[in-house]
Amino acid sequence: MSLFNIFNVTGSAMSAESVRLNTTSSNLANANSVSSSAQETYKARHPIFAAALDSASYQGGASVPVQLQGIVESNEPLSAEYNPEHPLANSAGYIYKSNVNVMEEMANMISASRSYQNNVQVADASKQMLMKTLQMGK
């Protein structure tokens, strides 16, 4: 694998971790949202990633970037709370709360942040190696 392929792989990884951070921040921002129906209630979202296998450039796993497959909503059940005094309560007196697990989202945020940081370090080390290679001819 050439050093130039490293920038392609780390770039795709940093882009993937950026999407992961954005969905995590969206989930955390809506963690305490409520509504009067289960259909309107915010549901946690999670990105799905896969290896972007390109048969032309793929040679035994030498260089495989990351690809976003999509963002899916969580299937975890929403919580219904009886609170007839709430302004958003439905006719039966229930409000529906989001299914966002704040602790899980915080762990996702830390993991995505660290992965992004690691890929930045890989790109920086590759850049330094290329610079050293160019200076060898002097």
C-alpha positions in Angstrom: 0.0 0.0 0.0 1.4 3.4 -0.9 1.4 6.2 1.6 -1.0 8.1 -0.6 -3.7 5.4 0.0 -3.4 6.0 3.7 -4.8 9.5 3.2 -7.8 8.1 1.4 -8.4 5.6 4.2 -7.9 8.0 7.0 -9.9 10.7 5.3 -12.9 8.3 4.9 -12.5 7.2 8.5 -12.5 10.8 9.7 -15.5 11.6 7.7 -17.3 8.5 9.2 -16.4 9.6 12.7 -17.7 13.1 12.0 -21.0 11.6 10.9 -21.0 9.5 14.1 -20.3 12.6 16.2 -23.1 14.5 14.5 -25.7 11.8 15.1 -24.6 11.4 18.7 -24.9 15.2 19.2 -28.4 15.1 17.7 -29.4 12.3 20.0 -28.0 14.1 23.0 -29.8 17.3 22.0 -33.1 15.5 21.8 -32.7 13.1 24.8 -35.2 15.0 26.9 -37.7 15.7 24.2 -41.4 14.7 24.7 -44.5 14.6 22.5 -48.1 13.6 22.7 -47.8 10.6 20.4 -45.3 7.8 19.8 -45.1 8.6 16.1 -43.9 12.2 16.7 -41.4 11.4 19.5 -37.7 11.6 18.6 -36.1 8.2 18.2 -32.3 7.7 18.6 -30.4 7.5 15.4 -27.3 5.5 14.6 -25.0 5.5 11.6 -24.2 2.2 9.8 -20.8 1.9 8.2 -19.2 -0.7 6.0 -15.9 -1.3 4.2 -15.9 0.3 0.8 -14.5 -2.6 -1.2 -13.6 -1.5 -4.7 -12.5 -4.5 -6.8 -10.1 -2.3 -8.9 -8.1 -1.1 -5.9 -8.7 -3.8 -3.3 -5.7 -6.2 -3.2 -5.9 -8.6 -0.3 -7.1 -6.0 2.2 -4.3 -3.6 1.5 -6.4 -0.4 1.4 -10.1 -0.4 2.3 -11.8 2.9 3.1 -15.0 3.3 5.2 -18.4 4.0 3.6 -21.6 5.3 5.2 -24.4 2.8 4.5 -27.1 4.9 6.1 -28.6 6.2 9.4 -31.2 4.1 11.1 -33.6 4.8 13.9 -33.4 2.8 17.1 -36.0 0.0 17.7 -35.8 0.5 21.5 -39.3 1.2 23.0 -40.3 4.7 23.9 -41.3 5.4 27.5 -44.9 6.6 28.1 -45.4 8.6 31.3 -48.8 9.5 32.8 -48.7 13.3 33.3 -52.0 14.9 32.6 -50.7 18.3 33.7 -48.1 18.4 31.0 -49.1 20.8 28.1 -48.2 18.1 25.5 -50.2 15.3 27.2 -52.6 13.5 24.9 -56.3 13.0 25.7 -55.5 10.0 27.9 -52.9 12.1 29.9 -49.8 10.4 28.6 -46.6 12.0 27.2 -44.0 10.0 25.3 -40.3 10.4 26.0 -37.4 9.7 23.6 -35.5 6.4 23.7 -32.1 8.0 23.8 -29.8 6.4 26.3 -27.6 9.3 27.5 -24.8 7.0 28.9 -24.6 5.0 25.7 -24.4 8.2 23.6 -21.7 9.7 25.8 -19.7 6.5 25.3 -20.3 6.8 21.5 -19.1 10.4 21.6 -15.9 9.5 23.4 -15.2 6.6 21.1 -15.9 8.6 17.9 -13.7 11.5 19.2 -10.8 9.2 20.0 -11.1 7.4 16.7 -11.1 10.7 14.9 -8.0 11.8 16.8 -6.2 8.5 16.0 -6.9 8.9 12.3 -5.5 12.5 12.4 -2.4 11.1 14.0 -2.1 8.4 11.3 -2.4 11.1 8.6 0.1 13.3 10.3 2.6 10.4 10.7 2.1 9.5 7.0 2.7 13.1 6.0 5.9 13.2 8.0 7.1 9.9 6.4 6.4 11.4 2.9 8.4 14.5 3.8 11.3 12.4 5.1 11.2 10.4 1.8 11.4 13.6 -0.2 14.3 14.9 1.8 16.3 11.7 1.2 17.3 13.0 -2.3 19.1 16.0 -0.8 
